[in-house]
Amino acid sequence: MKNIKRCLNLKLPPRQSAFLWGPRKTGKTTYLRARFPRSLVYDFLKTDLFLEFSKRPALLREQLLAKNDSVLKYPIILDEVQKVPQLLDEVHWLIENKDLSFILCGSSARKLKRGHANLLGGRAWRYEMFPLVFPEVEKLELLRVLNHGMIPVHYLQNQGYQKSLKAYVQDYLKEEVFAEGLIRNVPAFSRFLDAIGYSHGELTNFSNIARDCAVDSKTVKEYYQILVDTLLGIFLEPFKRRQSRQVISKASKFYLFDVGVAGIITGRHLRQEKGEQFGRAFEHFMLMEINAHRSYRELDYPINFWRTKSGIEVDFVLGGGETAIEVKGKQKVDRTDLRGLFAFIEEYAPKKAIVVCNEKVERVYKGIRIMPWRKFLRELWNDKIIKGQ
């Protein structure tokens, strides 16, 4: 894992601080130690350090003021900073009065926000770390991606990856979220995660999920928001440039941050590159890549989906209608697979219309590019699919 060159480019000018957020095991700590090898590191996953600084946050200031300038000229890394939110007042003082810079790393800013912690008022830039992406992995294997997911340790693991994924769901998605005080009703939250299994990547019906979880819709919405705030998932909103009674404009779709984690929750294991489950996982993988590209390239383009009430759909609409993308897990795309794109083109005339699929050679059919997924991802990461706003 240490030899994997990550796409994140965390480059700071002198005296500039930053937050780095991302789910557990995505490689934040490994990345920071490689990127800033001379930086002083405080890791609050260490129990003794956590207890010491929780009792006396001023220790940070006292210890840093005793350091030589040769040490303090590099950013100071506070790992899992959300565990000790009161430290942020000390960080603020040290930035303002001593011109120190910090990299504040953690799995979620939600606890900090809920506790009204000092988020430094714009003094720190914000970055995110995602699971592995296409340019970071040589000879990427599609079925391995869809089954293992792209969390580095899971993707690289040859045996026992399913046990590791199950442990991740049990120990992190449930116990860690509970331990951070983000939920109180663990059984209901567990039922909610099970419910995600049948609703993942589909139009979200809060009332139906609430019924299955034996809680109210407001609580279900809060559970979803916890996953979004902890960077464990994203909502896609429907594309609605113009009002139309025939187009779905309110219901959103929810996707977890990693295709392997989604596979464990949905009970999916793929043995071949075909079928409905393969198609769903394939679509999810493409979304993961698009979402990471948008963040790593610092491009602020929206990602939406488009669907009519009659069921005609386009999986992803990028850049406010600039690019329309349909994902098909098929080795041969036919005209019936293009109905959604044809309808969207007629209505909105996007600059680009693309089908990402499992065909081996690219072709064009009536202005629609039918692209092998590897070529699509190469062009995406070379900024040829979308360039942002």
C-alpha positions as CSV (number, residue, x, y, z in Angstrom):
1,M,0.0,0.0,0.0
2,K,2.9,2.3,0.7
3,N,3.9,2.1,-3.0
4,I,0.5,3.2,-4.3
5,K,0.7,6.8,-5.6
6,R,-2.5,8.5,-4.6
7,C,-4.3,11.0,-6.8
8,L,-4.9,13.4,-3.9
9,N,-2.7,16.5,-4.3
10,L,-2.5,18.0,-0.9
11,K,-0.1,20.9,-1.6
12,L,-0.1,23.7,1.0
13,P,1.7,27.1,0.8
14,P,3.6,28.2,3.8
15,R,1.5,28.7,7.0
16,Q,-1.7,27.3,5.3
17,S,-3.6,24.7,7.3
18,A,-6.0,22.0,6.0
19,F,-8.6,19.5,7.0
20,L,-8.4,16.0,5.5
21,W,-11.5,13.9,5.9
22,G,-12.3,10.4,4.7
23,P,-13.8,7.1,5.9
24,R,-11.6,4.8,8.0
25,K,-9.0,2.7,6.1
26,T,-9.0,4.8,3.0
27,G,-5.3,5.6,3.6
28,K,-5.3,9.1,5.1
29,T,-2.6,8.4,7.7
30,T,-0.3,6.5,5.3
31,Y,-0.7,9.3,2.7
32,L,0.1,12.1,5.2
33,R,3.2,10.4,6.6
34,A,4.5,9.8,3.1
35,R,3.6,13.3,1.9
36,F,4.9,15.1,5.0
37,P,7.6,12.9,6.4
38,R,9.1,15.6,8.6
39,S,5.9,16.7,10.2
40,L,5.2,16.2,13.9
41,V,2.3,13.7,14.3
42,Y,-0.3,13.4,17.1
43,D,-2.4,10.3,16.6
44,F,-5.5,10.3,18.9
45,L,-6.3,6.7,18.1
46,K,-3.6,6.1,20.8
47,T,-5.6,5.8,24.1
48,D,-3.0,7.4,26.3
49,L,-2.6,10.4,24.0
50,F,-6.4,10.8,23.6
51,L,-6.9,10.7,27.4
52,E,-4.0,13.1,28.1
53,F,-5.2,15.8,25.7
54,S,-8.9,15.4,26.4
55,K,-8.1,16.3,30.0
56,R,-5.8,19.2,29.2
57,P,-6.1,20.6,25.6
58,A,-3.6,23.3,26.5
59,L,-0.9,20.6,26.5
60,L,-0.8,21.0,22.7
61,R,0.1,24.6,22.9
62,E,2.6,24.1,25.7
63,Q,4.4,21.2,23.9
64,L,4.5,23.0,20.5
65,L,5.9,26.2,22.0
66,A,8.8,24.2,23.4
67,K,9.7,22.8,19.9
68,N,12.4,24.2,17.7
69,D,11.5,26.3,14.7
70,S,13.1,23.7,12.5
71,V,10.3,21.3,13.5
72,L,7.5,23.8,13.4
73,K,8.1,24.9,9.9
74,Y,6.3,21.8,8.7
75,P,2.6,21.3,9.1
76,I,1.6,19.6,12.4
77,I,-0.6,16.6,11.8
78,L,-3.4,15.9,14.2
79,D,-4.8,12.5,13.3
80,E,-8.4,11.6,14.3
81,V,-8.9,15.1,15.5
82,Q,-12.6,14.7,15.9
83,K,-12.0,12.6,19.0
84,V,-10.6,15.7,20.8
85,P,-12.7,18.6,19.4
86,Q,-11.6,21.0,22.2
87,L,-8.1,21.0,20.7
88,L,-9.4,23.2,17.8
89,D,-9.4,26.3,20.0
90,E,-5.7,25.7,20.7
91,V,-5.1,25.1,17.0
92,H,-6.9,28.4,16.2
93,W,-4.7,30.3,18.7
94,L,-1.5,28.8,17.4
95,I,-2.4,29.6,13.8
96,E,-3.3,33.2,14.6
97,N,-0.5,34.0,17.1
98,K,2.4,31.7,16.1
99,D,1.9,31.3,12.3
100,L,1.9,27.5,12.7
101,S,0.1,25.3,10.1
102,F,-1.8,22.1,10.8
103,I,-3.3,19.2,8.9
104,L,-6.4,18.1,10.8
105,C,-7.2,14.5,9.8
106,G,-10.3,12.5,10.7
107,S,-13.2,10.3,9.6
108,S,-15.9,12.9,10.1
109,A,-16.5,16.5,10.9
110,R,-20.1,15.7,12.1
111,K,-19.1,15.3,15.8
112,L,-17.2,18.6,15.6
113,K,-20.2,20.4,14.1
114,R,-22.7,19.0,16.5
115,G,-20.5,19.9,19.4
116,H,-20.1,23.4,18.1
117,A,-16.4,22.9,17.8
118,N,-14.1,25.6,16.4
119,L,-13.8,24.8,12.7
120,L,-11.3,27.6,12.2
121,G,-13.5,30.0,10.3
122,G,-12.1,29.3,6.8
123,R,-8.5,29.2,8.0
124,A,-8.1,25.6,6.9
125,W,-8.7,24.3,3.4
126,R,-10.8,21.1,3.0
127,Y,-9.7,17.9,1.3
128,E,-11.2,14.4,1.1
129,M,-9.6,11.0,0.7
130,F,-11.5,8.3,-1.2
131,P,-10.9,4.6,-1.6
132,L,-8.6,3.7,-4.5
133,V,-9.4,4.9,-7.9
134,F,-8.6,3.8,-11.5
135,P,-5.3,5.7,-12.0
136,E,-3.9,4.4,-8.7
137,V,-4.2,0.7,-9.5
138,E,-2.2,-1.1,-12.2
139,K,-4.0,-3.7,-14.2
140,L,-7.3,-3.2,-12.3
141,E,-9.5,-6.3,-12.3
142,L,-13.2,-5.5,-12.6
143,L,-14.7,-8.4,-10.7
144,R,-12.1,-7.9,-8.0
145,V,-13.1,-4.3,-7.7
146,L,-16.8,-5.1,-7.5
147,N,-16.4,-7.8,-4.9
148,H,-13.6,-6.5,-2.8
149,G,-14.3,-2.8,-3.1
150,M,-11.6,-0.2,-3.4
151,I,-10.7,0.4,0.3
152,P,-6.9,-0.3,-0.1
153,V,-6.5,-3.1,2.4
154,H,-9.7,-4.9,1.1
155,Y,-8.8,-4.6,-2.6
156,L,-5.3,-5.9,-2.0
157,Q,-6.4,-8.8,0.2
158,N,-6.4,-12.1,-1.5
159,Q,-8.0,-14.3,1.1
160,G,-10.6,-13.4,3.8
161,Y,-11.7,-10.1,2.2
162,Q,-15.3,-10.9,2.9
163,K,-14.6,-11.3,6.6
164,S,-12.8,-8.0,6.5
165,L,-15.7,-6.3,4.8
166,K,-18.1,-7.7,7.3
167,A,-15.9,-6.6,10.2
168,Y,-15.8,-3.1,8.6
169,V,-19.6,-2.9,8.5
170,Q,-20.0,-4.3,12.0
171,D,-17.2,-2.5,13.7
172,Y,-17.2,0.8,11.9
173,L,-20.5,1.5,10.3
174,K,-22.3,0.4,13.4
175,E,-20.1,0.5,16.5
176,E,-18.0,3.5,15.6
177,V,-21.0,5.6,14.6
178,F,-22.6,4.6,17.9
179,A,-19.4,5.3,19.8
180,E,-19.1,8.8,18.4
181,G,-22.5,9.5,19.9
182,L,-24.2,10.0,16.5
183,I,-27.0,7.5,17.2
184,R,-28.6,6.1,20.3
185,N,-30.8,3.3,19.0
186,V,-28.3,0.7,17.7
187,P,-30.9,-2.0,16.8
188,A,-32.9,0.5,14.7
189,F,-29.7,1.7,12.9
190,S,-28.7,-1.9,12.2
191,R,-32.1,-2.5,10.6
192,F,-31.6,0.7,8.6
193,L,-28.3,-0.6,7.2
194,D,-30.1,-3.8,6.3
195,A,-32.8,-1.8,4.5
196,I,-30.2,0.0,2.5
197,G,-29.6,-3.4,0.9
198,Y,-32.8,-3.3,-1.2
199,S,-32.9,0.5,-1.7
200,H,-29.3,1.1,-2.6
201,G,-29.0,3.0,-5.9
202,E,-32.8,3.2,-6.2
203,L,-35.2,6.0,-5.6
204,T,-35.3,6.6,-1.9
205,N,-38.6,6.1,-0.1
206,F,-38.1,7.3,3.5
207,S,-41.6,6.1,4.6
208,N,-41.1,2.5,3.4
209,I,-37.7,2.3,5.0
210,A,-39.0,3.8,8.2
211,R,-41.7,1.2,8.3
212,D,-39.1,-1.6,8.0
213,C,-36.9,-0.1,10.7
214,A,-39.8,0.5,13.1
215,V,-38.9,4.2,13.4
216,D,-40.4,7.4,11.9
217,S,-39.4,9.0,8.6
218,K,-37.6,11.8,10.4
219,T,-35.3,9.4,12.1
220,V,-34.5,7.6,8.8
221,K,-33.6,10.9,7.2
222,E,-31.3,11.6,10.1
223,Y,-29.6,8.2,9.7
224,Y,-29.0,8.9,6.0
225,Q,-27.6,12.3,6.9
226,I,-25.2,10.6,9.4
227,L,-23.8,8.5,6.5
228,V,-23.5,11.5,4.3
229,D,-21.8,13.6,7.0
230,T,-19.4,10.8,7.9
231,L,-18.6,10.5,4.1
232,L,-19.9,7.0,4.0
233,G,-22.4,7.8,1.2
234,I,-23.8,10.4,-1.1
235,F,-27.2,11.4,-2.4
236,L,-27.8,12.0,-6.1
237,E,-30.5,14.5,-6.7
238,P,-32.7,14.4,-9.9
239,F,-31.8,16.6,-12.8
240,K,-34.4,19.3,-13.2
241,R,-33.3,22.1,-15.4
242,R,-36.9,22.7,-16.5
243,Q,-40.1,21.9,-14.7
244,S,-42.0,19.0,-16.2
245,R,-44.8,16.9,-14.8
246,Q,-43.3,13.9,-16.6
247,V,-39.9,14.1,-14.8
248,I,-39.2,12.9,-11.3
249,S,-37.9,16.0,-9.4
250,K,-38.0,15.2,-5.7
251,A,-37.0,11.6,-4.9
252,S,-33.2,11.2,-4.6
253,K,-30.9,8.1,-4.8
254,F,-28.4,7.1,-2.2
255,Y,-25.1,5.3,-2.8
256,L,-22.5,4.1,-0.3
257,F,-18.9,5.3,-0.6
258,D,-17.5,1.9,-1.6
259,V,-18.8,-0.8,-3.9
260,G,-17.4,-3.6,-1.7
261,V,-19.1,-2.3,1.4
262,A,-22.3,-2.1,-0.6
263,G,-21.9,-5.6,-1.7
264,I,-21.6,-7.0,1.8
265,I,-24.7,-5.0,2.9
266,T,-26.7,-6.2,-0.1
267,G,-25.5,-9.8,0.2
268,R,-24.0,-9.7,-3.3
269,H,-21.1,-11.8,-4.6
270,L,-20.4,-11.7,-8.3
271,R,-18.8,-14.7,-10.1
272,Q,-19.2,-13.4,-13.7
273,E,-19.5,-10.1,-15.6
274,K,-23.1,-10.3,-16.4
275,G,-26.6,-10.1,-14.8
276,E,-28.6,-7.5,-12.9
277,Q,-26.4,-7.5,-9.8
278,F,-23.3,-7.1,-11.9
279,G,-24.9,-4.1,-13.7
280,R,-25.8,-2.4,-10.4
281,A,-22.3,-2.9,-9.0
282,F,-20.8,-1.7,-12.3
283,E,-22.9,1.5,-12.2
284,H,-21.9,2.1,-8.6
285,F,-18.2,1.7,-9.4
286,M,-18.5,4.3,-12.2
287,L,-20.2,6.7,-9.8
288,M,-17.4,6.2,-7.3
289,E,-14.8,7.2,-9.9
290,I,-16.8,10.2,-11.1
291,N,-17.3,11.5,-7.5
292,A,-13.6,11.0,-6.6
293,H,-12.5,12.7,-9.9
294,R,-14.7,15.8,-9.1
295,S,-13.1,16.1,-5.7
296,Y,-9.4,15.3,-6.5
297,R,-9.4,17.6,-9.5
298,E,-11.2,20.3,-7.5
299,L,-13.9,20.6,-10.1
300,D,-17.3,21.7,-8.8
301,Y,-19.6,20.0,-11.3
302,P,-22.9,18.6,-10.1
303,I,-23.7,14.9,-10.5
304,N,-27.4,14.1,-11.0
305,F,-29.6,11.4,-12.5
306,W,-32.6,11.9,-14.8
307,R,-35.8,9.8,-14.8
308,T,-39.3,10.2,-16.1
309,K,-42.4,8.9,-14.4
310,S,-42.7,6.3,-17.1
311,G,-39.3,4.9,-16.1
312,I,-37.0,6.3,-18.8
313,E,-33.7,7.1,-17.2
314,V,-30.1,8.3,-17.6
315,D,-27.8,7.2,-14.8
316,F,-25.6,10.3,-14.5
317,V,-26.0,13.8,-15.7
318,L,-22.8,15.9,-15.2
319,G,-22.2,19.6,-15.3
320,G,-25.9,20.7,-15.2
321,G,-26.6,18.8,-18.4
322,E,-23.3,19.1,-20.2
323,T,-22.6,15.3,-20.2
324,A,-25.1,12.5,-20.0
325,I,-23.9,9.0,-19.1
326,E,-25.6,5.7,-19.2
327,V,-23.9,2.6,-17.6
328,K,-24.6,-0.8,-19.0
329,G,-22.9,-3.9,-17.7
330,K,-23.3,-5.6,-21.1
331,Q,-20.8,-6.9,-23.6
332,K,-23.1,-5.8,-26.5
333,V,-25.2,-2.6,-26.2
334,D,-28.2,-2.5,-28.5
335,R,-30.7,0.3,-29.4
336,T,-33.1,-0.5,-26.6
337,D,-30.3,0.4,-24.1
338,L,-30.2,3.9,-25.6
339,R,-33.8,4.9,-25.0
340,G,-32.9,7.1,-22.0
341,L,-30.1,8.9,-23.7
342,F,-32.2,9.5,-26.9
343,A,-35.0,11.0,-24.8
344,F,-32.5,13.2,-22.8
345,I,-30.8,14.3,-26.0
346,E,-34.1,15.3,-27.5
347,E,-35.1,17.3,-24.4
348,Y,-31.7,18.9,-23.4
349,A,-29.2,18.5,-26.2
350,P,-26.1,17.7,-24.0
351,K,-22.6,18.3,-25.4
352,K,-21.7,14.6,-24.8
353,A,-23.8,11.5,-24.6
354,I,-21.9,8.3,-23.5
355,V,-22.7,4.7,-22.8
356,V,-20.1,3.1,-20.5
357,C,-20.1,-0.7,-21.0
358,N,-18.2,-3.9,-21.2
359,E,-17.7,-3.9,-25.0
360,K,-14.1,-4.2,-26.1
361,V,-14.0,-1.5,-28.9
362,E,-15.4,2.0,-28.9
363,R,-18.0,2.9,-31.5
364,V,-20.5,5.7,-32.1
365,Y,-24.2,5.2,-32.8
366,K,-26.2,8.2,-33.9
367,G,-24.0,10.6,-32.0
368,I,-23.8,8.5,-28.8
369,R,-20.3,7.2,-27.8
370,I,-20.4,3.6,-26.7
371,M,-17.2,3.3,-24.7
372,P,-15.4,0.4,-23.0
373,W,-15.2,1.2,-19.3
374,R,-11.4,1.3,-19.2
375,K,-11.3,3.9,-22.0
376,F,-14.0,5.9,-20.3
377,L,-12.1,6.0,-17.0
378,R,-8.8,7.0,-18.8
379,E,-10.6,9.9,-20.5
380,L,-12.4,10.8,-17.2
381,W,-9.1,11.1,-15.3
382,N,-7.5,12.9,-18.2
383,D,-10.3,15.5,-17.9
384,K,-11.7,14.7,-21.3
385,I,-15.2,13.7,-20.2
386,I,-16.0,16.8,-18.0
387,K,-13.9,19.8,-17.1
388,G,-16.0,21.4,-14.4
389,Q,-17.7,24.7,-14.1
